[in-house]
Amino acid sequence: MNSFIEELTWRGLIHNITPGTEEQLDKEMTLGYIGFDPTADSLHVGSLVPILLLVHFQKHGHKPIALVGGSTGMIGDPSGKSTERNLQDDETLQKHLAGIKSQLERFLDFDKDKPNSALMVNNYDWMKDISFLDFARDIGKHITVNYMMAKDSVKKRLNGEYQEGMSFTEFTYQLLQGFDFYHLHKEMGVKLQMGGSDQWGNLTTGTELIRKKLGEEAFALTCPLITKADGTKFGKSEGGENIWLDAHRTSTFKFYQFWLNVTDIDAEKYIKIYTFLPKEEIESLITKHDEDRSARILQKKLAEEVTRWVHGKEETDKAIKASAILFGKSTKEDFLSLDENTFLSLFEGVSQKEVSLQEIKNGIPIIDALSDFSGFLSSKGEARRALKENSVSVNQEKVNDKFIINEENFLQGKYILLQKGKKSYFILKAILS
């Protein structure tokens, strides 16, 4: 078996593959591409598998091409969608393209001195000068309507499964994507297109177009759509939000927690898919995990590996420290070393009160700070009881009823964390007075 195909197979990343693909990959360094739809200025967790396919492709000696859909992004791929997407204006599209390009450059090796250096292309560059009449005459006549309607992405929209029909704009999407493959094959010698299993119809439209127009062979490979153990789609938080690769959209801490919180069954599956750990190490980790599942060995390793790959070692170390703080397994130094973004991510949703530094310049007794001053606890009596029970902390450090809060207690010069027990928090936020 071809080494690239073998790697994808044991990792669970092969769904469909056209005949002859392995032979092509064994024969020579092959150019292969994956398209990325610019629906936002950042990719998200759902984009990691196509990125991984390109990374593995390059690691096995082949030349990866990332195509950003500057033209097809104006329409939107109907595959797996129940309704038509809103069309994007040019300014928004350009912003999205720039964001995606900067992210892809973090994962692939674009060193031009290497024979299999990665390339990035934008299909708008070759689509912008083609007229509708030229496209209909030169491309449309080679693919029958019957062929296009047989695709699952089309049938599901036309048979009423999604309650809505399909516009002509979306119907032509597979032709446009097929033309991308044809163009890249003709102009650059690209012989392989990869994507998710929902893309199979679009991919094979490209191979069919190449066969009919050029009489040449091209290949397609798809990976399965990643799901959770319960069958639901993977890639969103419990609240249904996308987990973005941009730390400004999804903090590194939240990103780390997302992976840390997957189930045992999913962790065993995902550590093969989303990390570059070798097979022997993964098998050893699974064995250790099965001996004591409460230790969550797989989840911790999965979260660490993926977060480090996406956000780097320094940010990952911060996320691990923050996670330890959340579960009470940290030092005071760990807490004081938190940067503002990690602190706010860690305690997102915690009630806050803004205070001026002038208000606490002379110090505030802890009993007052917990009750009347902040409203964190309902009364001074409750504050005294909590202090007597040794359940009150300021910035993760236990305090007694003699403690005085002052401006030196502000973390990053901005925040003081009040805490009662293990899970009840309140934040004092400094403002300029």
Sequence and secondary structure as in RCSB ss.txt:
>XXXX:A:sequence
MNSFIEELTWRGLIHNITPGTEEQLDKEMTLGYIGFDPTADSLHVGSLVPILLLVHFQKHGHKPIALVGGSTGMI
GDPSGKSTERNLQDDETLQKHLAGIKSQLERFLDFDKDKPNSALMVNNYDWMKDISFLDFARDIGKHITVNYMMA
KDSVKKRLNGEYQEGMSFTEFTYQLLQGFDFYHLHKEMGVKLQMGGSDQWGNLTTGTELIRKKLGEEAFALTCPL
ITKADGTKFGKSEGGENIWLDAHRTSTFKFYQFWLNVTDIDAEKYIKIYTFLPKEEIESLITKHDEDRSARILQK
KLAEEVTRWVHGKEETDKAIKASAILFGKSTKEDFLSLDENTFLSLFEGVSQKEVSLQEIKNGIPIIDALSDFSG
FLSSKGEARRALKENSVSVNQEKVNDKFIINEENFLQGKYILLQKGKKSYFILKAILS
>XXXX:A:secstr
  HHHHHHHHTT  SEE TTHHHHHHHS  EEEEEE  SSSS BGGGHHHHHHHHHHHHTT EEEEEE TTGGGT
   TT SS      HHHHHHHHHHHHHHHHHHS   TTSTT  EEEETHHHHTT  HHHHHHHTGGGS HHHHHT
SHHHHHHHTTTTSS   HHHHTHHHHHHHHHHHHHHHH   EEEEEGGGHHHHHHHHHHHHHHH    EEEEE  
 B TTS BSSB TTS B BSSTTTS HHHHHHHHHTS HHHHHHHHHHS    HHHHHHHHHHHHH GGG HHHH
HHHHHHHHHHH HHHHHHHHHHHHHHTT   HHHHHT  HHHHHHHTTT  EEEEETTTTTT EEHHHIIIIIT 
SSS HHHHHHHHHTT EEETTEE  TT EE GGG BTTTEEEEEETTTEEEEEEEE  
